[in-house]
Amino acid sequence: MPWIPEPLMAEICQIFTDADHRTRNDFIVNEVVNERDYLSRFLTLAAYPRISGGNKYKGISS
């Protein structure tokens, strides 16, 4: 039995993929200026994804 159920793992992967895509776009338009800023933005978007309506996602902590 997997440690994390497959449906939840797929959802988490989608959240991280979306956060990465959005952070890269912000980097391209110079809204993210360095590695520290990039990581902070990525982790914020992962913790507060679009699927939660801007609320903290239960089950992910960083």
CHARMM-style PDB file with segment names, atoms N, HN, CA, C and O in Angstrom:
ATOM      1  N   MET     1       0.848  -1.183   0.000  1.00  0.00      PROA
ATOM      2  CA  MET     1       0.000   0.000   0.000  1.00  0.00      PROA
ATOM      3  C   MET     1       0.891   1.243   0.000  1.00  0.00      PROA
ATOM      4  O   MET     1       1.797   1.358   0.826  1.00  0.00      PROA
ATOM      5  N   PRO     2       0.636   2.172  -0.924  1.00  0.00      PROA
ATOM      6  CA  PRO     2       1.468   3.364  -0.986  1.00  0.00      PROA
ATOM      7  C   PRO     2       1.275   4.269   0.224  1.00  0.00      PROA
ATOM      8  O   PRO     2       0.216   4.289   0.851  1.00  0.00      PROA
ATOM      9  N   TRP     3       2.311   5.001   0.525  1.00  0.00      PROA
ATOM     10  HN  TRP     3       3.171   4.984   0.016  1.00  0.00      PROA
ATOM     11  CA  TRP     3       2.291   5.912   1.655  1.00  0.00      PROA
ATOM     12  C   TRP     3       1.263   7.020   1.439  1.00  0.00      PROA
ATOM     13  O   TRP     3       0.554   7.408   2.368  1.00  0.00      PROA
ATOM     14  N   ILE     4       1.187   7.527   0.209  1.00  0.00      PROA
ATOM     15  HN  ILE     4       1.762   7.212  -0.546  1.00  0.00      PROA
ATOM     16  CA  ILE     4       0.212   8.559  -0.146  1.00  0.00      PROA
ATOM     17  C   ILE     4      -0.711   7.979  -1.206  1.00  0.00      PROA
ATOM     18  O   ILE     4      -0.227   7.469  -2.216  1.00  0.00      PROA
ATOM     19  N   PRO     5      -2.024   8.039  -1.011  1.00  0.00      PROA
ATOM     20  CA  PRO     5      -2.956   7.499  -2.002  1.00  0.00      PROA
ATOM     21  C   PRO     5      -2.739   8.137  -3.385  1.00  0.00      PROA
ATOM     22  O   PRO     5      -2.446   9.329  -3.488  1.00  0.00      PROA
ATOM     23  N   GLU     6      -2.885   7.337  -4.432  1.00  0.00      PROA
ATOM     24  HN  GLU     6      -3.122   6.370  -4.348  1.00  0.00      PROA
ATOM     25  CA  GLU     6      -2.646   7.796  -5.802  1.00  0.00      PROA
ATOM     26  C   GLU     6      -3.423   9.061  -6.175  1.00  0.00      PROA
ATOM     27  O   GLU     6      -2.830   9.966  -6.761  1.00  0.00      PROA
ATOM     28  N   PRO     7      -4.726   9.169  -5.864  1.00  0.00      PROA
ATOM     29  CA  PRO     7      -5.441  10.397  -6.235  1.00  0.00      PROA
ATOM     30  C   PRO     7      -4.845  11.648  -5.581  1.00  0.00      PROA
ATOM     31  O   PRO     7      -4.754  12.700  -6.214  1.00  0.00      PROA
ATOM     32  N   LEU     8      -4.444  11.530  -4.321  1.00  0.00      PROA
ATOM     33  HN  LEU     8      -4.518  10.676  -3.806  1.00  0.00      PROA
ATOM     34  CA  LEU     8      -3.838  12.658  -3.627  1.00  0.00      PROA
ATOM     35  C   LEU     8      -2.476  12.985  -4.227  1.00  0.00      PROA
ATOM     36  O   LEU     8      -2.136  14.157  -4.389  1.00  0.00      PROA
ATOM     37  N   MET     9      -1.703  11.971  -4.554  1.00  0.00      PROA
ATOM     38  HN  MET     9      -1.979  11.019  -4.422  1.00  0.00      PROA
ATOM     39  CA  MET     9      -0.385  12.190  -5.167  1.00  0.00      PROA
ATOM     40  C   MET     9      -0.533  12.900  -6.509  1.00  0.00      PROA
ATOM     41  O   MET     9       0.249  13.799  -6.818  1.00  0.00      PROA
ATOM     42  N   ALA    10      -1.510  12.516  -7.300  1.00  0.00      PROA
ATOM     43  HN  ALA    10      -2.146  11.786  -7.049  1.00  0.00      PROA
ATOM     44  CA  ALA    10      -1.749  13.163  -8.594  1.00  0.00      PROA
ATOM     45  C   ALA    10      -2.130  14.629  -8.393  1.00  0.00      PROA
ATOM     46  O   ALA    10      -1.691  15.494  -9.151  1.00  0.00      PROA
ATOM     47  N   GLU    11      -2.933  14.906  -7.391  1.00  0.00      PROA
ATOM     48  HN  GLU    11      -3.289  14.203  -6.775  1.00  0.00      PROA
ATOM     49  CA  GLU    11      -3.342  16.278  -7.099  1.00  0.00      PROA
ATOM     50  C   GLU    11      -2.150  17.120  -6.650  1.00  0.00      PROA
ATOM     51  O   GLU    11      -2.006  18.268  -7.072  1.00  0.00      PROA
ATOM     52  N   ILE    12      -1.310  16.565  -5.811  1.00  0.00      PROA
ATOM     53  HN  ILE    12      -1.427  15.633  -5.468  1.00  0.00      PROA
ATOM     54  CA  ILE    12      -0.118  17.268  -5.347  1.00  0.00      PROA
ATOM     55  C   ILE    12       0.836  17.534  -6.511  1.00  0.00      PROA
ATOM     56  O   ILE    12       1.406  18.621  -6.610  1.00  0.00      PROA
ATOM     57  N   CYS    13       1.008  16.559  -7.382  1.00  0.00      PROA
ATOM     58  HN  CYS    13       0.545  15.676  -7.302  1.00  0.00      PROA
ATOM     59  CA  CYS    13       1.856  16.747  -8.566  1.00  0.00      PROA
ATOM     60  C   CYS    13       1.315  17.875  -9.438  1.00  0.00      PROA
ATOM     61  O   CYS    13       2.089  18.681  -9.952  1.00  0.00      PROA
ATOM     62  N   GLN    14       0.013  17.941  -9.608  1.00  0.00      PROA
ATOM     63  HN  GLN    14      -0.616  17.285  -9.190  1.00  0.00      PROA
ATOM     64  CA  GLN    14      -0.588  19.006 -10.410  1.00  0.00      PROA
ATOM     65  C   GLN    14      -0.383  20.373  -9.760  1.00  0.00      PROA
ATOM     66  O   GLN    14      -0.122  21.358 -10.452  1.00  0.00      PROA
ATOM     67  N   ILE    15      -0.498  20.436  -8.451  1.00  0.00      PROA
ATOM     68  HN  ILE    15      -0.710  19.636  -7.889  1.00  0.00      PROA
ATOM     69  CA  ILE    15      -0.272  21.691  -7.726  1.00  0.00      PROA
ATOM     70  C   ILE    15       1.167  22.166  -7.940  1.00  0.00      PROA
ATOM     71  O   ILE    15       1.392  23.341  -8.233  1.00  0.00      PROA
ATOM     72  N   PHE    16       2.145  21.259  -7.796  1.00  0.00      PROA
ATOM     73  HN  PHE    16       1.962  20.304  -7.559  1.00  0.00      PROA
ATOM     74  CA  PHE    16       3.547  21.633  -7.968  1.00  0.00      PROA
ATOM     75  C   PHE    16       3.849  22.020  -9.408  1.00  0.00      PROA
ATOM     76  O   PHE    16       4.616  22.952  -9.651  1.00  0.00      PROA
ATOM     77  N   THR    17       3.256  21.317 -10.361  1.00  0.00      PROA
ATOM     78  HN  THR    17       2.633  20.560 -10.164  1.00  0.00      PROA
ATOM     79  CA  THR    17       3.452  21.646 -11.775  1.00  0.00      PROA
ATOM     80  C   THR    17       2.908  23.035 -12.075  1.00  0.00      PROA
ATOM     81  O   THR    17       3.560  23.829 -12.753  1.00  0.00      PROA
ATOM     82  N   ASP    18       1.716  23.328 -11.571  1.00  0.00      PROA
ATOM     83  HN  ASP    18       1.186  22.683 -11.020  1.00  0.00      PROA
ATOM     84  CA  ASP    18       1.111  24.647 -11.778  1.00  0.00      PROA
ATOM     85  C   ASP    18       1.941  25.743 -11.094  1.00  0.00      PROA
ATOM     86  O   ASP    18       2.170  26.801 -11.681  1.00  0.00      PROA
ATOM     87  N   ALA    19       2.386  25.498  -9.873  1.00  0.00      PROA
ATOM     88  HN  ALA    19       2.200  24.639  -9.396  1.00  0.00      PROA
ATOM     89  CA  ALA    19       3.201  26.480  -9.148  1.00  0.00      PROA
ATOM     90  C   ALA    19       4.507  26.734  -9.885  1.00  0.00      PROA
ATOM     91  O   ALA    19       4.955  27.878  -9.967  1.00  0.00      PROA
ATOM     92  N   ASP    20       5.124  25.689 -10.420  1.00  0.00      PROA
ATOM     93  HN  ASP    20       4.760  24.760 -10.353  1.00  0.00      PROA
ATOM     94  CA  ASP    20       6.365  25.846 -11.170  1.00  0.00      PROA
ATOM     95  C   ASP    20       6.131  26.661 -12.440  1.00  0.00      PROA
ATOM     96  O   ASP    20       6.915  27.557 -12.753  1.00  0.00      PROA
ATOM     97  N   HSD    21       5.075  26.361 -13.161  1.00  0.00      PROA
ATOM     98  HN  HSD    21       4.438  25.634 -12.907  1.00  0.00      PROA
ATOM     99  CA  HSD    21       4.750  27.079 -14.391  1.00  0.00      PROA
ATOM    100  C   HSD    21       4.508  28.569 -14.106  1.00  0.00      PROA
ATOM    101  O   HSD    21       5.026  29.433 -14.814  1.00  0.00      PROA
ATOM    102  N   ARG    22       3.728  28.853 -13.079  1.00  0.00      PROA
ATOM    103  HN  ARG    22       3.308  28.151 -12.504  1.00  0.00      PROA
ATOM    104  CA  ARG    22       3.418  30.245 -12.738  1.00  0.00      PROA
ATOM    105  C   ARG    22       4.661  30.996 -12.266  1.00  0.00      PROA
ATOM    106  O   ARG    22       4.839  32.170 -12.590  1.00  0.00      PROA
ATOM    107  N   THR    23       5.530  30.314 -11.495  1.00  0.00      PROA
ATOM    108  HN  THR    23       5.386  29.360 -11.232  1.00  0.00      PROA
ATOM    109  CA  THR    23       6.753  30.954 -11.010  1.00  0.00      PROA
ATOM    110  C   THR    23       7.708  31.234 -12.162  1.00  0.00      PROA
ATOM    111  O   THR    23       8.336  32.292 -12.201  1.00  0.00      PROA
ATOM    112  N   ARG    24       7.826  30.299 -13.100  1.00  0.00      PROA
ATOM    113  HN  ARG    24       7.316  29.440 -13.069  1.00  0.00      PROA
ATOM    114  CA  ARG    24       8.686  30.522 -14.274  1.00  0.00      PROA
ATOM    115  C   ARG    24       8.179  31.698 -15.099  1.00  0.00      PROA
ATOM    116  O   ARG    24       8.971  32.502 -15.590  1.00  0.00      PROA
ATOM    117  N   ASN    25       6.874  31.798 -15.250  1.00  0.00      PROA
ATOM    118  HN  ASN    25       6.231  31.145 -14.851  1.00  0.00      PROA
ATOM    119  CA  ASN    25       6.317  32.937 -15.984  1.00  0.00      PROA
ATOM    120  C   ASN    25       6.634  34.254 -15.280  1.00  0.00      PROA
ATOM    121  O   ASN    25       6.951  35.249 -15.932  1.00  0.00      PROA
ATOM    122  N   ASP    26       6.548  34.261 -13.951  1.00  0.00      PROA
ATOM    123  HN  ASP    26       6.290  33.453 -13.421  1.00  0.00      PROA
ATOM    124  CA  ASP    26       6.891  35.465 -13.193  1.00  0.00      PROA
ATOM    125  C   ASP    26       8.373  35.813 -13.360  1.00  0.00      PROA
ATOM    126  O   ASP    26       8.732  36.989 -13.413  1.00  0.00      PROA
ATOM    127  N   PHE    27       9.227  34.797 -13.442  1.00  0.00      PROA
ATOM    128  HN  PHE    27       8.935  33.842 -13.400  1.00  0.00      PROA
ATOM    129  CA  PHE    27      10.658  35.021 -13.650  1.00  0.00      PROA
ATOM    130  C   PHE    27      10.908  35.636 -15.033  1.00  0.00      PROA
ATOM    131  O   PHE    27      11.740  36.532 -15.176  1.00  0.00      PROA
ATOM    132  N   ILE    28      10.200  35.158 -16.027  1.00  0.00      PROA
ATOM    133  HN  ILE    28       9.525  34.430 -15.911  1.00  0.00      PROA
ATOM    134  CA  ILE    28      10.359  35.660 -17.396  1.00  0.00      PROA
ATOM    135  C   ILE    28      10.023  37.145 -17.483  1.00  0.00      PROA
ATOM    136  O   ILE    28      10.691  37.893 -18.197  1.00  0.00      PROA
ATOM    137  N   VAL    29       8.997  37.572 -16.763  1.00  0.00      PROA
ATOM    138  HN  VAL    29       8.454  36.964 -16.183  1.00  0.00      PROA
ATOM    139  CA  VAL    29       8.597  38.995 -16.812  1.00  0.00      PROA
ATOM    140  C   VAL    29       9.239  39.813 -15.683  1.00  0.00      PROA
ATOM    141  O   VAL    29       8.784  40.916 -15.378  1.00  0.00      PROA
ATOM    142  N   ASN    30      10.287  39.275 -15.070  1.00  0.00      PROA
ATOM    143  HN  ASN    30      10.656  38.379 -15.317  1.00  0.00      PROA
ATOM    144  CA  ASN    30      11.091  39.961 -14.047  1.00  0.00      PROA
ATOM    145  C   ASN    30      10.337  40.312 -12.774  1.00  0.00      PROA
ATOM    146  O   ASN    30      10.697  41.272 -12.093  1.00  0.00      PROA
ATOM    147  N   GLU    31       9.295  39.552 -12.438  1.00  0.00      PROA
ATOM    148  HN  GLU    31       9.002  38.772 -12.992  1.00  0.00      PROA
ATOM    149  CA  GLU    31       8.639  39.726 -11.145  1.00  0.00      PROA
ATOM    150  C   GLU    31       9.360  38.928 -10.062  1.00  0.00      PROA
ATOM    151  O   GLU    31       9.198  39.195  -8.871  1.00  0.00      PROA
ATOM    152  N   VAL    32      10.146  37.960 -10.478  1.00  0.00      PROA
ATOM    153  HN  VAL    32      10.278  37.743 -11.445  1.00  0.00      PROA
ATOM    154  CA  VAL    32      10.999  37.174  -9.589  1.00  0.00      PROA
ATOM    155  C   VAL    32      12.431  37.534  -9.971  1.00  0.00      PROA
ATOM    156  O   VAL    32      12.821  37.382 -11.129  1.00  0.00      PROA
ATOM    157  N   VAL    33      13.222  38.013  -8.999  1.00  0.00      PROA
ATOM    158  HN  VAL    33      12.905  38.137  -8.059  1.00  0.00      PROA
ATOM    159  CA  VAL    33      14.522  38.580  -9.355  1.00  0.00      PROA
ATOM    160  C   VAL    33      15.737  37.745  -8.952  1.00  0.00      PROA
ATOM    161  O   VAL    33      16.830  37.958  -9.476  1.00  0.00      PROA
ATOM    162  N   ASN    34      15.558  36.793  -8.027  1.00  0.00      PROA
ATOM    163  HN  ASN    34      14.670  36.620  -7.602  1.00  0.00      PROA
ATOM    164  CA  ASN    34      16.702  35.966  -7.636  1.00  0.00      PROA
ATOM    165  C   ASN    34      16.206  34.602  -7.143  1.00  0.00      PROA
ATOM    166  O   ASN    34      15.001  34.351  -7.100  1.00  0.00      PROA
ATOM    167  N   GLU    35      17.127  33.744  -6.781  1.00  0.00      PROA
ATOM    168  HN  GLU    35      18.105  33.948  -6.816  1.00  0.00      PROA
ATOM    169  CA  GLU    35      16.772  32.382  -6.375  1.00  0.00      PROA
ATOM    170  C   GLU    35      15.919  32.358  -5.107  1.00  0.00      PROA
ATOM    171  O   GLU    35      14.983  31.565  -5.008  1.00  0.00      PROA
ATOM    172  N   ARG    36      16.227  33.199  -4.161  1.00  0.00      PROA
ATOM    173  HN  ARG    36      16.988  33.843  -4.242  1.00  0.00      PROA
ATOM    174  CA  ARG    36      15.448  33.257  -2.917  1.00  0.00      PROA
ATOM    175  C   ARG    36      14.009  33.683  -3.203  1.00  0.00      PROA
ATOM    176  O   ARG    36      13.067  33.113  -2.653  1.00  0.00      PROA
ATOM    177  N   ASP    37      13.846  34.670  -4.052  1.00  0.00      PROA
ATOM    178  HN  ASP    37      14.611  35.133  -4.499  1.00  0.00      PROA
ATOM    179  CA  ASP    37      12.530  35.151  -4.453  1.00  0.00      PROA
ATOM    180  C   ASP    37      11.760  34.051  -5.201  1.00  0.00      PROA
ATOM    181  O   ASP    37      10.563  33.855  -4.990  1.00  0.00      PROA
ATOM    182  N   TYR    38      12.482  33.342  -6.078  1.00  0.00      PROA
ATOM    183  HN  TYR    38      13.455  33.501  -6.249  1.00  0.00      PROA
ATOM    184  CA  TYR    38      11.885  32.251  -6.856  1.00  0.00      PROA
ATOM    185  C   TYR    38      11.337  31.168  -5.926  1.00  0.00      PROA
ATOM    186  O   TYR    38      10.193  30.736  -6.064  1.00  0.00      PROA
ATOM    187  N   LEU    39      12.169  30.738  -4.981  1.00  0.00      PROA
ATOM    188  HN  LEU    39      13.099  31.089  -4.869  1.00  0.00      PROA
ATOM    189  CA  LEU    39      11.760  29.675  -4.063  1.00  0.00      PROA
ATOM    190  C   LEU    39      10.592  30.115  -3.184  1.00  0.00      PROA
ATOM    191  O   LEU    39       9.662  29.344  -2.950  1.00  0.00      PROA
ATOM    192  N   SER    40      10.641  31.340  -2.702  1.00  0.00      PROA
ATOM    193  HN  SER    40      11.397  31.967  -2.892  1.00  0.00      PROA
ATOM    194  CA  SER    40       9.554  31.856  -1.876  1.00  0.00      PROA
ATOM    195  C   SER    40       8.238  31.873  -2.650  1.00  0.00      PROA
ATOM    196  O   SER    40       7.200  31.450  -2.140  1.00  0.00      PROA
ATOM    197  N   ARG    41       8.291  32.362  -3.879  1.00  0.00      PROA
ATOM    198  HN  ARG    41       9.134  32.706  -4.294  1.00  0.00      PROA
ATOM    199  CA  ARG    41       7.092  32.426  -4.735  1.00  0.00      PROA
ATOM    200  C   ARG    41       6.551  31.021  -5.011  1.00  0.00      PROA
ATOM    201  O   ARG    41       5.348  30.782  -4.913  1.00  0.00      PROA
ATOM    202  N   PHE    42       7.452  30.093  -5.356  1.00  0.00      PROA
ATOM    203  HN  PHE    42       8.430  30.287  -5.435  1.00  0.00      PROA
ATOM    204  CA  PHE    42       7.042  28.718  -5.650  1.00  0.00      PROA
ATOM    205  C   PHE    42       6.351  28.077  -4.445  1.00  0.00      PROA
ATOM    206  O   PHE    42       5.284  27.480  -4.588  1.00  0.00      PROA
ATOM    207  N   LEU    43       6.944  28.195  -3.277  1.00  0.00      PROA
ATOM    208  HN  LEU    43       7.811  28.680  -3.161  1.00  0.00      PROA
ATOM    209  CA  LEU    43       6.376  27.573  -2.083  1.00  0.00      PROA
ATOM    210  C   LEU    43       5.049  28.215  -1.690  1.00  0.00      PROA
ATOM    211  O   LEU    43       4.146  27.527  -1.212  1.00  0.00      PROA
ATOM    212  N   THR    44       4.925  29.521  -1.888  1.00  0.00      PROA
ATOM    213  HN  THR    44       5.658  30.080  -2.276  1.00  0.00      PROA
ATOM    214  CA  THR    44       3.653  30.186  -1.610  1.00  0.00      PROA
ATOM    215  C   THR    44       2.563  29.686  -2.544  1.00  0.00      PROA
ATOM    216  O   THR    44       1.451  29.395  -2.104  1.00  0.00      PROA
ATOM    217  N   LEU    45       2.877  29.584  -3.835  1.00  0.00      PROA
ATOM    218  HN  LEU    45       3.781  29.821  -4.192  1.00  0.00      PROA
ATOM    219  CA  LEU    45       1.890  29.099  -4.797  1.00  0.00      PROA
ATOM    220  C   LEU    45       1.537  27.634  -4.561  1.00  0.00      PROA
ATOM    221  O   LEU    45       0.408  27.222  -4.829  1.00  0.00      PROA
ATOM    222  N   ALA    46       2.482  26.846  -4.065  1.00  0.00      PROA
ATOM    223  HN  ALA    46       3.398  27.181  -3.848  1.00  0.00      PROA
ATOM    224  CA  ALA    46       2.196  25.443  -3.756  1.00  0.00      PROA
ATOM    225  C   ALA    46       1.316  25.322  -2.512  1.00  0.00      PROA
ATOM    226  O   ALA    46       0.435  24.465  -2.452  1.00  0.00      PROA
ATOM    227  N   ALA    47       1.552  26.174  -1.532  1.00  0.00      PROA
ATOM    228  HN  ALA    47       2.268  26.871  -1.581  1.00  0.00      PROA
ATOM    229  CA  ALA    47       0.772  26.110  -0.290  1.00  0.00      PROA
ATOM    230  C   ALA    47      -0.630  26.688  -0.451  1.00  0.00      PROA
ATOM    231  O   ALA    47      -1.567  26.256   0.220  1.00  0.00      PROA
ATOM    232  N   TYR    48      -0.770  27.673  -1.350  1.00  0.00      PROA
ATOM    233  HN  TYR    48      -0.009  28.024  -1.895  1.00  0.00      PROA
ATOM    234  CA  TYR    48      -2.061  28.328  -1.581  1.00  0.00      PROA
ATOM    235  C   TYR    48      -2.434  28.213  -3.066  1.00  0.00      PROA
ATOM    236  O   TYR    48      -2.449  29.217  -3.778  1.00  0.00      PROA
ATOM    237  N   PRO    49      -2.734  27.005  -3.529  1.00  0.00      PROA
ATOM    238  CA  PRO    49      -2.979  26.800  -4.961  1.00  0.00      PROA
ATOM    239  C   PRO    49      -4.340  27.312  -5.418  1.00  0.00      PROA
ATOM    240  O   PRO    49      -5.214  27.621  -4.609  1.00  0.00      PROA
ATOM    241  N   ARG    50      -4.493  27.391  -6.732  1.00  0.00      PROA
ATOM    242  HN  ARG    50      -3.782  27.140  -7.389  1.00  0.00      PROA
ATOM    243  CA  ARG    50      -5.757  27.846  -7.318  1.00  0.00      PROA
ATOM    244  C   ARG    50      -6.927  26.938  -6.939  1.00  0.00      PROA
ATOM    245  O   ARG    50      -8.048  27.414  -6.759  1.00  0.00      PROA
ATOM    246  N   ILE    51      -6.669  25.633  -6.817  1.00  0.00      PROA
ATOM    247  HN  ILE    51      -5.759  25.247  -6.963  1.00  0.00      PROA
ATOM    248  CA  ILE    51      -7.778  24.696  -6.545  1.00  0.00      PROA
ATOM    249  C   ILE    51      -8.413  24.920  -5.180  1.00  0.00      PROA
ATOM    250  O   ILE    51      -9.539  24.487  -4.932  1.00  0.00      PROA
ATOM    251  N   SER    52      -7.688  25.599  -4.295  1.00  0.00      PROA
ATOM    252  HN  SER    52      -6.774  25.951  -4.496  1.00  0.00      PROA
ATOM    253  CA  SER    52      -8.239  25.849  -2.958  1.00  0.00      PROA
ATOM    254  C   SER    52      -8.905  27.219  -2.877  1.00  0.00      PROA
ATOM    255  O   SER    52      -9.350  27.636  -1.808  1.00  0.00      PROA
ATOM    256  N   GLY    53      -8.970  27.915  -4.008  1.00  0.00      PROA
ATOM    257  HN  GLY    53      -8.609  27.576  -4.876  1.00  0.00      PROA
ATOM    258  CA  GLY    53      -9.578  29.236  -4.013  1.00  0.00      PROA
ATOM    259  C   GLY    53      -8.755  30.264  -3.254  1.00  0.00      PROA
ATOM    260  O   GLY    53      -9.299  31.247  -2.750  1.00  0.00      PROA
ATOM    261  N   GLY    54      -7.455  30.046  -3.169  1.00  0.00      PROA
ATOM    262  HN  GLY    54      -7.013  29.247  -3.578  1.00  0.00      PROA
ATOM    263  CA  GLY    54      -6.576  30.981  -2.478  1.00  0.00      PROA
ATOM    264  C   GLY    54      -6.391  30.668  -1.005  1.00  0.00      PROA
ATOM    265  O   GLY    54      -5.688  31.391  -0.297  1.00  0.00      PROA
ATOM    266  N   ASN    55      -7.013  29.603  -0.542  1.00  0.00      PROA
ATOM    267  HN  ASN    55      -7.584  29.016  -1.117  1.00  0.00      PROA
ATOM    268  CA  ASN    55      -6.849  29.196   0.856  1.00  0.00      PROA
ATOM    269  C   ASN    55      -5.697  28.209   0.967  1.00  0.00      PROA
ATOM    270  O   ASN    55      -5.282  27.617  -0.030  1.00  0.00      PROA
ATOM    271  N   LYS    56      -5.187  28.033   2.162  1.00  0.00      PROA
ATOM    272  HN  LYS    56      -5.524  28.514   2.972  1.00  0.00      PROA
ATOM    273  CA  LYS    56      -4.114  27.070   2.375  1.00  0.00      PROA
ATOM    274  C   LYS    56      -4.616  25.668   2.057  1.00  0.00      PROA
ATOM    275  O   LYS    56      -5.720  25.283   2.443  1.00  0.00      PROA
ATOM    276  N   TYR    57      -3.781  24.910   1.344  1.00  0.00      PROA
ATOM    277  HN  TYR    57      -2.884  25.223   1.031  1.00  0.00      PROA
ATOM    278  CA  TYR    57      -4.134  23.562   0.960  1.00  0.00      PROA
ATOM    279  C   TYR    57      -3.831  22.623   2.114  1.00  0.00      PROA
ATOM    280  O   TYR    57      -2.692  22.551   2.574  1.00  0.00      PROA
ATOM    281  N   LYS    58      -4.826  21.915   2.580  1.00  0.00      PROA
ATOM    282  HN  LYS    58      -5.752  21.974   2.207  1.00  0.00      PROA
ATOM    283  CA  LYS    58      -4.613  20.990   3.697  1.00  0.00      PROA
ATOM    284  C   LYS    58      -3.852  19.762   3.197  1.00  0.00      PROA
ATOM    285  O   LYS    58      -4.251  19.139   2.214  1.00  0.00      PROA
ATOM    286  N   GLY    59      -2.779  19.422   3.861  1.00  0.00      PROA
ATOM    287  HN  GLY    59      -2.454  19.928   4.660  1.00  0.00      PROA
ATOM    288  CA  GLY    59      -2.005  18.252   3.487  1.00  0.00      PROA
ATOM    289  C   GLY    59      -0.644  18.568   2.913  1.00  0.00      PROA
ATOM    290  O   GLY    59       0.177  17.668   2.740  1.00  0.00      PROA
ATOM    291  N   ILE    60      -0.383  19.854   2.608  1.00  0.00      PROA
ATOM    292  HN  ILE    60      -1.050  20.586   2.748  1.00  0.00      PROA
ATOM    293  CA  ILE    60       0.941  20.233   2.110  1.00  0.00      PROA
ATOM    294  C   ILE    60       1.512  21.245   3.087  1.00  0.00      PROA
ATOM    295  O   ILE    60       0.874  22.240   3.431  1.00  0.00      PROA
ATOM    296  N   SER    61       2.726  20.965   3.522  1.00  0.00      PROA
ATOM    297  HN  SER    61       3.245  20.157   3.243  1.00  0.00      PROA
ATOM    298  CA  SER    61       3.449  21.945   4.330  1.00  0.00      PROA
ATOM    299  C   SER    61       4.874  21.993   3.822  1.00  0.00      PROA
ATOM    300  O   SER    61       5.408  20.997   3.331  1.00  0.00      PROA
ATOM    301  N   SER    62       5.471  23.134   3.941  1.00  0.00      PROA
ATOM    302  HN  SER    62       5.037  23.942   4.340  1.00  0.00      PROA
ATOM    303  CA  SER    62       6.846  23.264   3.448  1.00  0.00      PROA
ATOM    304  C   SER    62       7.670  24.027   4.454  1.00  0.00      PROA
ATOM    305  OT1 SER    62       8.861  24.249   4.235  1.00  0.00      PROA
TER     306      SER     62
END
